[in-house]
Amino acid sequence: MVLGRSERRRRSSAVDPTTLKILVAGGFGVGKTTLVGAVSEIKPLRTEERLTEAGRPVDDLDGVEGKTTTTVAMDFGRITVNDALVLYLFGTPGQDRFWFLWDELALGALGAVVLADTRRLADSFAAVDYFERRGLPFTVAVNCFDDAEQFPPETVREALDLDDAVPVLLCDARSRESVRDVLITVVQHAMRISTEQREPALS
């Protein structure tokens, strides 16, 4: 039986797309909430609270003095890459005191974005170390803040002591197109690693 064009379109649209979970991690004030909000096709779920005087002894505001809120649980968003692929984004809280949530958020994740700020590059070490220890593929995306000195990706790679296989790219967390490119890079990197890990078992 030969299907007409309208019937083929109807049947293809009835196929559920693949859904993948991606984490967005990084230091305090690096732009995780902005990134999720820029690309999400739904109204992002945010768990932001205002910073208070009580938090000043434990929240390092050096370099982000204008920040007035902080994520205390997670950010959540969704983006449809194409008809066959939907990504669910989970932004992690940046402060040390909320890291106990990371293990729960990491369950079932395909990969992660480590968002970096060249003004506070050392804040990226914790996320890089976390994903390396868990064996979770990740991409480092340098958020190009207007008032931050910009370095080429290879300089950032050396500063963070990253493996040559880890993608490092520049991005604008406010731009949907820029964030979409980052997320596609994460998926491609994770799928490549998955394929490489399966090949020895098949040989």
N, C-alpha and C positions, 0 to 999 in steps of 0.2 A: 504494500500500500504506500503510495506517495502522498506525503503530507503537504498541504498548501502552506504558503508563507505565513498566513495568520495563525494557522494551527501550530506550526513550528514555534512561532513566537510565544504563543500561549503556553505550550508545554515547557519551553526553555525557561520562561519566567516563573513557572511553578516549582522549579528546582531550587531548593534552599541553598543560599551561598555558604561558603566556608567562613566560619567566624574564628578569629584569632585574638588572643589577648596580648597586649603590649604594655609594659610598664614604662612610666616616665619618671626618672629619678634624678637626683642632683642635690646640690647644697641649698641652703636656706636663701630664698630670694632670687634664685637663678632664672625663674620664668616658667616653671612647670605648669602652673595654673593658666598662665597666658597661652602657652603652647596648646594645651588641651582645648581651651576655649576658642582658639583661632581656627581649629580644624574640625571641631565637632559639628555634626549636622543636627544634633539635638541640643536642647538647652543643657549645658553641662551641670552635673551634680557637683556641688562644691561644699566643702566643710571648712570654710574659713571663719576665723574668729579674730577679733581685734587684738593687737598687741597691747599689753598692759605694762605698767611699771613693775609689777611682780615678776614679769618674765625677763626683764632686762639683764639680771645676773646670769641667765642661762641661754639667752638668744643673742648671738653675735650679730650686731647690726653694722659692723664695720664694712663700708662700701655700699650698703643698702639702707642708709639712714632714713630715706623717704618712705620705706615700707611700713604700712600701718596694719596689715592683716597677715595671718599665717594659716596654712592648711594644717588641720589637727587630725585628720583621718585619711582622706583621699580626695582626688578629683576624678570624675568619671565622664567620659565622652565616647562618641561613636562616629566612625567615618566609613562610608561605603567607597572602597577603592574602585571597584567595578562590579558588574553583575554577579561575579563569582566570589568576591572577597569583601568581607566586612571586618573592620578592626575595632576592638573595644579597648579603650585607653584608660589606664589607671595611673593617676599621678600620685606619687608617694609624698608623705610629709618630709620636710628637709631637716628638721632639728633632731639632734641625737635622742632627745627624750621620747620621740615618737617612732624610733626605729623598730620597736617590738612589733609594729604593724606590718613591716616589710615581708616577713615570712608568710603571712596570710595572703597578702596581695600578690606574692610571687607564684603562688600555687597555680599551675596550669598555664603559665605565661610562655609564649613562644620566644620572646626576646624582650629587650629593653633599650630605651634611649637614656643615656647619661647626658643630661644637659649641663653644659659648663659655662662659666663666666671667667674671662681672662683676668678680671680684677680679683677674683677669689678662687683661683684654679685649684688650690690645695683642698677646697671643699669637695672636689670631685673624687678624691682618693677613696673615701668611704664607700661610695656607690660602685666604683670600679672594682674595689676589693671584694665587695659583696657578691657581685655577679660573677667574678672570676672564680670565687670559692664555690659557688653553686653550679658552675658550668653553664650558666645561662648566657646565650649570645647577646651581645650588646653593641650599640653604635654610640660613639661620642659625638654630640652635636654642640658646637660652640655658638652660644647665643650672642649675636653681634650687637651689644648695647651701644647706643650712640656715643656715650662718653667713655667707652672702654678701648684700650689699645688692642688692636687686632694683630694676631699672629697667624702665619700659615699653618695649615693642619699638621704638617710634619713637625713643627716646633711644639705644638700641643701634644702630639704623640710622644715625643721625647720627654717632655716635662712630666707626663703622666705615666711614663714607662710602660707603654702599651705594646702588645704584640703587633707585629706587622700586619696580621690579618684583620685586626679590628678597624672598621671604617671610622674615619674622622672627617667631619665636614662642617662647614660654616652654615649658620642658619639665622633666620629672623623669626623668633617665636611668635611674632604678631602676624606673620604672613601665612595664609592658608596654603599657598603653593609651596613655600619653603618648607613648612612642616610636613606636607604631604610627601615631598621628596625624601625627607628624613625617615619617615615611616616606611616608605617603599624600600629604602636602603636597609633598614632593620630586618624586614621580612626576607629580602633577598639574601642577606648575610646569614640569617638563621636557617633558611632552607638549604643554603649551600653547606653549612656545617652538618645539618641533618643528613644530607646526601653523602658527605664524606665519611660520616660515622657508620652508615649502613654498608658502604662499599666493601670494607674489610670482611664483614660477616658474609657477604655474598660471594667473595672470591675463594 
